[in-house]
Structures are given as structure tokens and as C-alpha cells.
């Protein structure tokens, strides 16, 4: 189990038929009001799904996301109902083994057409734009900021939600897209979640550089859906190694992005096969974050921390 890779995109699981497949998650309808989310080991970078996956990535992401749902339910309700494979109808023993630890049964909410991105530090595409025109997503910033410097305050920089390429939009366009009522509730939740994530991660010697959330509507109420504050949706840095003006040591998918930047690749599909050493580094990093944050790991996964304990 420790070295398993599940790429998913199966047309059927038990009695269920695939509804849609995103970059990482496969979704199956479970009655009229519930969905089965299966988190695969697929990995994407620059909005391209790469051919091979990362061992146990989906199980670790599910473990972290469910932990964060529990840590933030006082701020906003979420879609999680169960993580028990026994609640999936008609699955075989092999399917049960494949799916153990990587499923969420969730309320069927209507997702907003916006991804709710928050930046705490100036890095990545935000740094590139700032260098050119002094803005991030056309939002003016003070002069003289340095690479990886902490922003004066967390910055909300929404994007479209697209299976191919997410595009930056202004907060005003985000408001027009989802409507004022949904926008105000989702924005308030976004900033509260970012503050909670920053606080909790700081207690584990990590900085939250940026992250994204997704929300949906359930019975007219805005709830948190998909995942939250995982290495796939966030950029984490070790606080004790943080230094302005230089690249920060990676605790997330940045390991993969940095390696891809060294290749002669145009960032269009199909992407390159991931080097085994990079895959191993990323799997280890995800597991280490999971252990540090939640003080636990999905069954069968070990890290240097647990081996030496």
C-alpha cells in the first residue's frame, strides 16, 4: 500500500457511474443529494495533468482536507458527510482496497464559478506581475516590495474555475459572477479561513504563503467544498528558513514546479513524465506535512518522523 498509485478516472465504481473528473478528483453521483469524491494520485502543474502520479498523494490529501474541515467548521459549514468506504454501494474487495483513505461522501452543493484565492506573500505569478506594473491581479501595491516579502495585508485575488486554465479576475468581476449575497459570505469565509490557516500553520513552524478555497451553495447557504489548506491548494514555507528576496524551501507542490521549470517544456499538454526522484521527494513532503499538521497519517504510510519515533 505504501507505494501504490491510483490514477482513477474509472467509468464505474461499484454501482456508481463517473459524473466528472477534474485534475485530481473523480466525482460520482450517490443518490440525488450526495456525491462520492475520489482523490486520485494524479498531479497537475501549470494546469496540465502529468502522465504519472505521486504515490499515496490522494490518501494524504484526503486526510489533510478532512482534518482541516474539522478545524474550521466553527467558521463555515462544509460538505463532508463520511470517509467510510463501507458507505459506497456495490463495491468489490479490490475497489475497497483501492479506495480506502481516498474518498469523501459529501453533500451535493452547487459550486460557485470562482476560485477564492488569497495571497499572504508576493511570489509566483503575483511577483511577475508586480515587477512589470506594480500590481497583483490589477490591484495596486506599495512600491519597493521584495520577492517573497509578506504583503501589508492578505490580498484576495480570485480566478475563474476552469478545467483547462484558471484566469485571474478582479474582485468586482467575482462579485458580478456569483452575486453580491454569495460574494460577501464567501469572501468573509475566505479571509477567516486564511487567518485560521495562518495561525494553525504558524504553531507548526510553517508560513501560509497563499491558498485557494472553493465554495458551494447548499439549500441556499454558502458552504466550504472540495478541499482546504492542502499542499495541492496552498503554498507552505518553513518559518525558520524564511528569508525575503530568495526562493523559499518548498513544503508543497513547488518541488514539482521548480523541476518542471528546468525542462524544455512549453507548459502545454501532454506534460513530461515525472522523474522518480522528484516523485519520491513530493510524496515524502506531502506525508511529512500531514504528520506534522494532524499528528497522524493514513494507514500504511510512513515518514522519517514516524520511523524514528
N, C-alpha and C positions, 0 to 999 in steps of 0.2 A: 504493500500500500504506500510505503514511503516514497517510492519513485514513480508512482502512477501518473499518467497524463490522460485527462479526459477532454477531448476536443468537442464533444457534443454535436449539436445540430442534427439530432436524431428525429426522424419524422414522427415516430411514436415512442412513448414511454408507457408501458402498461396499457391501460385503456385510454390514454390521452394522446391527442394529436397536436403536433407542433403548431403554435399560433404565430409566433415570430421569433427570429433570432437576431440579437444585437451583436455588438462587438465581442461581448463576453458572456452575456446571459441568454439562455433559451427560455421561452415562456410558453406554457401550456395552459389551456382553459381547464378549470376544475369546477364544474358547475357554472351557474350563472353569475355568482358573486365572488368567486375566488380564482386565483391563478397559482400555478406552480412555477416558481423561478428556479432554474438550474444554473448555477455558476460554473462555467467550464474553466479549463486551464488555458483557453485562448488568451493571447495578449496582443494588444494593439499599440501602435506608436505612430504619431503624426497622422492619426485617423485611418491607419492601414492595419488590418489584421494580418499578423505574421504567420507563416506556414506551420511552425511548430510551437507548442505551448510550453508553459513553465510548470514543472512537477508540483502538484498539490496546490497550485495557486488558488483555484476556485474554492477549495475547502478552507484555506486560510482566510480568504476574503470574506466568505460567509461567516466564519467565526468572529472576525473583527466587526463586520457590519452589525451582526446581531448583538454583540456586546455594546456597541455604540447606541443602538436602538434603546437598549435598557438604560443607558447612561443619560439619555436625552428625552425620555418620554414625559418628563415633567415640563419640558419646553414646548413640545408639539407631539401629537399622536402620530404613530407610524403604521405601516401596512402589515406588519408581521403578525401571523397567527400561529404558525408551527414550523419546526425544523425536523419533524419526525418522519422518516421515510415510510413508516407503517401507515401514515395517513394518505399515501398515494395508492389509488385503487389499481389492482390487477398487475402489479409489477412482479417480475421474476426474481429469483435469488441473485442472478448476475446483475440485474438492474439495481437491486437493493445495494449490492456491494459498490457498484459504480457511483451511486447517488449519495451514499452515506456521507453526511457532513457538508454537502454542497447544495442543499435545497432549502428554499423558503416557501411555505404556503402563505399566501398574502391576500389581503382584501383587494378586490378588483377596483382600483381607482382610475379615474381619467387623468392621465398625466398632463401637466402644463406643457406648452410648446416652447419652453425656455429652460435653459440650464442656468442655475443660480450660482455664479462663480464669485468667490471673494478672494482678494489678494491682501496679504499682510506685509509682503516684501516685494521689492521691484526686481524681477527676474524673468527669464523666458521671453515670450513674445511681448510682454509688457515692457521689458527693458529695451528691446529692439525698437519699439515704437517711441519710447521716451527719448532715446538717443536722437531720433530723427526729428521729432516735433514737440517734445516736452509734455507728451500726454500718454495716458493709457486708455485705450478704447475711447479716444477723443475727450477724455476728462483731463483738464489741465492740472498739472502738478507743480510743486515748487521747483525752482531751478537748483542745480547743483547736487541732485541725488546721485549716489554712487550705486554701482552694481551690487545687488543683494542687500541693499540698505532697507531697514524697516520703514514702511510708509508712515506718514504722520498719523494716519488712522486707516483701519481696514477699508478697502476700496471694493465696491460692488461693481462687477464688470460682466454682465450677463452675456450669454450666447444663444444662438438658435440651437435647437435639438435636432440633429440630423444624423442618419445612419452613415453618411459619407463624410461630410466635413462640417463641423460646427463653425458658425460665423459669429464674430463679435457684433453685438448690437448695443445701443445706448439704453440706459435705464428707462428713458421715455418710450422707446420702441417696445421694450419689455412690458411696460405698463399698458400700452395700447394693445399688445398681443394678448395678454391674459385678462385685462380688465382691472379697473382700479381696486376693487374689493379684494380680489385674489392677489394682486400685486402687493398691496400693503401688508396682508397677512403673511405671504411667502417671504417678502423682504425682511419683515421683523423676525421671522423664524430663522432666516438665513444668517442674519447678524448675531442672533442669540446663540445659534449652533456654532458659529465660528468662534465666538467668545468662549463658549464651553469647551470646544475642542482645544483652543489655545491654552486654556487654564489646565485642562487634564494632561495634555501633552507636556506642558512645562513641568508638571510634577514628575514626569518620567524623563526629564532632561532632553526634551525634543521641542523644536520650534515648528509651528504650523505656518509654512510659507504661503500656501494658497490651497484652495479646495473648491469643490463644486457639490451642490446638492440638487436633488430633484424632488418635486412636489407633485401631488395629485389631488383630485377632488373626490371625496367620498361622502355621499349624502349631503353635498353642498359645503363640506368642511375641507379646509386645506390640511393635508397630512404629508408626512415625510415618506418617500418611497425609494425604491431601488437600493442604494447603499449609502453609507455615510462615513466620511473620515477614514477611508481605507488607503493603502498605498497606491491603488489604481486611480482614485479620485482626488488625491491630495499630494502635496509636496512636503515631506518632512525633512528637517535637518537636525543633527545633533547639536544641542545648545552649547556644549563645552568646546566644540570645534568651530563655532560660528565666527566668521571674520568678514567685515564689509570689504567689498572690492574684489572678491575672488569667488570662484566656484565653490560651493559647499559640498562636503561629503554627502553622498546620497543614502537615504533610508527608504527609497521608494523606487518607482519605475524609471527614475532618471538614469540609473545604471544602464538601462537598455537604450534610452535616447542618446546618451553620450557615446555609446559604442556605435550606434547607427550613424551618428554624425561623422564618424571616421571612414565610412564606406562611400563608395561611388554609387550612390542610390538617389534617385530623384524624388523619393518620398511618395511615389505612386505605386499602386498595386500592380503586380504582386510584390510583396516585400521579401527580403532575404531570409534565409534560414538563420535562426539564432545560433551563434557559436555555443557549444556545450558549456564552456567555462562561464559565459555570460548568463546562460540559463541557470546554472548552479548558483552563481552569485545572487541572482534575483530571487530564486527560491529560498535561499538562506536568509536574505534580507527581509523578505515578507514574513517568514517564520519567526525571526528574531523580534520584529515589531509586534507580532501577535503575542508572543510570550511576554514581552516587556509590558505591553498595554494591559492585557487581560489576565496575566499570570496563569495562562493555560494555553494548550494547543489542541487542535483536532487529534483524535486518537490515532496513534501510529506515526505521528510526525515528531521528529526530534531535532534539537538545535544544539549548538555548542554549549549554551547555557544549561539545557536540561541534562546533557550528557555529563557535565562536570558538577552537577548539583549533588 
